[in-house]
Amino acid sequence: MKSKDNETHHFLPSGEWEGFYCYSNSPSQHKMSIELNFANSIITGSGIDDVDSFRWNGSYNLEDFKLKMVKTYPTHIINYAGDIDENGIWGLWDNPEDLSFFADFRQTFFNKSKR
């Protein structure tokens, strides 16, 4: 949804994005279809992947081109911290509910959809 408050920086156009995430033990890419809105340093959105539908909420900073988001599924949440550049958004995610000794960070990348 476009509004007069939407971010104007060309690295963060509001609208459809596509992306993927990987688990640390596999290079397989798990695709995501995403709708993101960037306005007044706040990120909101929703999407779907091979786990379930989800919501995004977070914040971004264009002084250091960083962002933090929470991906909320019906059953659990995923924390995300990333960087913003001309190629899109990329970073690492973790599941705060995974308390296993070998839990580590996983990679994620997404970019503006070309539709």
Secondary structure, 3 states (H helix, E strand, C coil): CCCCCECCCCCCCCEEEEEEECCCCCCCCEEEEEEEEEECCEEEEEEEECCCEEEEEEEEECCCCEEEEEEECCCCEEEEEEEEECCEEEEEEECCCCCCCCCCCEEEEEEECCC
